[in-house]
Amino acid sequence: MNGTLGAVLPVFLVILLGLVLRRGRFVSDSFWQPAEKLTYFVTFPALLTANLAKAEMGELAWESLMVVEALAVLAAAGLMVSLRHHLRARGTTDPSFTSAFQGAIRPNTYVGLAVAVALYGSPGVTLTAICIAVVVPLVNVLAVLCLSTLGHGQSAGAWNLAKGILTNPLILACLLGILLNGTGIGMPPVIGPFLDILGRAALPIGLLAVGAGLALEGLQGRTLPLALSSLAKLVVIPLLIWLGALLAGLDAITTTVAVIYGALPCSASSYVLARRMGGDAPLMASIITVQTLLSAATIPLIVLFLPGAA
């Protein structure tokens, strides 16, 4: 048990360090946006591509894992849609609902991958990458559909939806890794080590950027959409995944990684999408911050009680 906590808690200490570095002005504020961009477009895709290309997919129940993750996300999305009129009756506008909706389904993959690596190393990366391959496209489709319909000044259209999917570097990296794996090409001698070196930089920079992006100001107000969004993301989805994993007969390690991925706080990219597509960006920032802070308690608790983390 102590070993498990010893593996997980440093992930959140790195996030805390990012917050301290930004608020203490240890580095210029202009550092963080390029650092996050570098992680999102270069180092994180390199890590995903390399691990998926080399993974022993035949030994994994990846089909069941994908189905369980997708169904849990769809269920949470359906729950939020069913609560829309309840929220609206209590003063939640459509743009604010889109932020609550994003907060209920979009995971911060940096945190999930770091926890999986701390617990299981390379197999943890592979299992998390499989989750990313199904969840990231799905939540992007759902988020863009919601924002294009309900965001301020937006109208439903296929272009916004297609652009959000086709240009996502994480999706493209997963598809490339799966293609290299499925064709038997794997990682060529020079390209493989090159991607491995790049991938090693993904987690520390990504986690520091998560901490730097936390907005401690403005957390007050509009507690109902924030609370419902956080409950769906940090409790409902991981619970549904755990139940689905039991029904699917997934092994302990796969179940643990799957539940952890479902229990991740909302990603910072949700704020960018909310700002660009007429969502409620200030509420989105509050949801991201609250969920990240809460997950520092909920994820270690989940890890402690799941048998695969022992």
N, C-alpha and C positions, 0 to 999 in steps of 0.2 A: 504493500500500500504506500509506504513512504517512497519507494522507488518510482512508483507511478506518478505521485505528486511531484517528485523531483524532476521527472521528465517533462511534465506539462507546465508547471508554474513558470519556468524560465521563459516560455513563449510570451506570457503576459508581462513579465518583467521587461522584455525587449520592447513591447508595445508601450509600457509605462516610460521607458527611457526615451522613446520617440517623443512622447508628450512633454517630458521634462526638457529635452533638448530644444524643442520648438518654443515653449513658453519661456525658457531661460535665455533664448536668443544665442545659444551656443554656436549655431550656424545660422546663416542668413535665411530668412523666409523664402527667398528665391531658390533655395536648394531643393525644397521638398517636391515641388511640382515636377521638375525634370527627373528627380529620383524615382518618383512614382511612375512617371511615363516610361522610364528605362525599364523598370520592373515589369510593367504591364505589357510592353511591346517587345522586349528582348529577353531578359533573364528568365522570367517565369515561363514563357512559351518554350524556351530552350530546355528547361527542366522537365516540362510535361512531355515534350516530343521525345527526348532521350529516354525517359523511363518507360513510356508506352512502347517505344520501338524495341526495347530490350526485354520487355516483360514476358513471362511465361503465361500467356493468356489461357492456354488450355487447362491450366491447373486452377483457374479461378471461375467462380460461378458469376461471371460478369453479366450475363443476361438477366439473371434474377436480381442482382444488385441494381442494375439500371431500372428495372421495372418497379422495384420497391421504392427507390428514390423518386422516380417520376410520379408515381401514384400519390405519394405523401405530399409532394409539392402541389399537385393538382387539387388534392383534398383541401389543403390550406388556402389555395386560391379561391376555391368554391366557398369555403367558410367566410372569407373576407367579403366576397361578392354578396353572400346572403346577409351580411351585416351592414351593407351599404346604406339601406334605407333607415336602419336603426341609428347609424352614425349621422346621417343627413338630418334626421329629426332632432338631433342634439347639436346642430350647428356646424357639422363637418361639411365643408364645401367639396365639390368634385375634385379640384386640384389637391386638396388635403387628403382625400380618400386615395388618390393615386400614390401618394407617399406612404400611407399606411399599408397599401397593397404591396408596394415594392418591399417595404420593410418586413412583410410577413413571409416573403418567398426567396429573396435574393441573398445568397451566402457570401461571406468574405473568405474566399478560397485561400488567401495567404495564411490566415489563422489555422484553417483546417489542415492544410498541408504541413505547416510547422508542427502541429500536435501529432499528426500521423507519423512524420519523420522521427520525432522525439520518442514515440512509442515503438515503432516497428521498422524504421529505416526505409530501405528501398521498397519492400513490399507495401509499406504504408503509402508511399508516393504513388505506386501503381494503382492501388485501390482508390485512392483519392482522385487520381486522374480519370478513372472510369466514372466516378460520380460526377466529375466536372464535365465529362463528355456528354452526359445526358442532361444534367441539371442546368448548366450554363445556357445552352441553346433554348431550353424550355422556358426558363425564367425570363430570358430576353424577349422571347415571343410574347409571353403573357404581359410583361411590363410595358412593352411598346404598344400592344393592343390596348391596354388600359389607359395609357397616357395619350395615345392618339385619339381615343374616344372621349376621355374626360378631362384631359389637360387643357389649361387655358390657352385659347387661340389655336388649338389643334383640331384636325379632322382625320378620321380614319383613312388610311391609305396603305397600299401594299409597299410603296417605296420605303417609308420609314421603318416598316417591319423588316423588309429584306436587307436594308442597309445595316441595321443594328446587328443582324445575324452574320451576314457575309463578311463584315469587317472586324469581327471580334477576334483578337489574336489568340485568346485562350481556346476558342472553338477550333480555329484553324490549326493550332498546335496539336490538339488532341486528335483531330482528323488525320494530320500528317503522321503522327506517331502510330496510330492504328493502321494506317496504310502501309507504313514501313514494316510493321510487325506482321500484318496479314500477308504481304507479298513475300515475306522471307528475306527482304533486303536488310532489315535491322539497321544498325549504326555502322557506317563505313569507318575504316581505321582512323582517318584524320578528323572527319566531321563529328564522330562520337565523342572523343576527348574534348573537342572544341565546345560542344554543347554542354558537356559535363562541367567544364570550367565556368561557363556562363551561368549555368543553373545553380552553382554553389552561392552565387551572389543574390539569388532571388529572395530567399527567406529573410535574411537579416535586413536588407534594404526595404523589402515589402512590409515587414512588421514595424520597423521604425516609422515608415510612412503612415501606417495605420494609426499609430499613436500620435504622430504629428497632426493628423487630420481630425482628431477629436475636438469637438467644440463644446467646452464646458459652459460657455455663456448661453443664455437663452433656452435652458432646459425646462423652464416653467411654462405652464399653460398647455391647453389642448391635450390633457392627460388621457382622455378616452381613446382616441385613435392611436396614440403612442403605446398605451397599455395593451390594447387588443393586438396591435401589430407585434409587439414583443412577446406576448403570450403565444401567438400562433407560431412565431419563428423559433423561440427558445424552448417551448414545451410541446406544443401540438405536433409539429413536424417530427422532432426526434422520437416522440412516443409512437407515432404512426409507423415510423421506419422500424423501430424496435419490434413492434407487433408484426409488421410485414416480414421482417427478417426471420422471426420465429416461425411464421407460417411457411416461408420459403425454404426453411432448413439451412440457412446460411451458417457457416462456421463462426466461432467466437470472434476471431480477429476481424473477419469481414463485417460482422455485425457491429463491432465496436467502431470501426472506421466509418461505416455507413451512418450510424447514429450521431457520431461526432460531426460528420459533414452536415447532417440535417440540423444540428444544434448550433451552427455557426451564426454569429451576428451578421447583420445586414452589411453589404459591401459599400465601400466609399463611392464606387461607380454609380450607385443609385442616386447620389446627390447630383452628379454631372448630368445624368439622364433627366432628373426632375427639373433641373435648371434649363436644360435645352428644349424640353418638350412641354413646358407649361405646368409642371407639377408645383407642389408647395416645397420649395427648396429649404427654407428654415426648419420646417417640421421634419423634413428628411434628414437634415443634419442632427437634429435632436434624437431621432430614432436610431441613427447609426451610433451616436455617442452612448445613449442609454443601453442599447443592446450589447455594445462592446464591453462596457463596464460590467453589466450583469453577467455576461458570458465568462468573465474571469472567475466567477463563482460557480456557474451552472456547468460549464464544461468539465472542470476537475471533478465535480460531484458525479456527473455522468460516467466519466472514466473510472472512478473508484467503484461504481456499482455494476459495471459491465464485466462479465467474466473474461472477455478477451484482453482486457487491459492488465490483468493480474500478472 
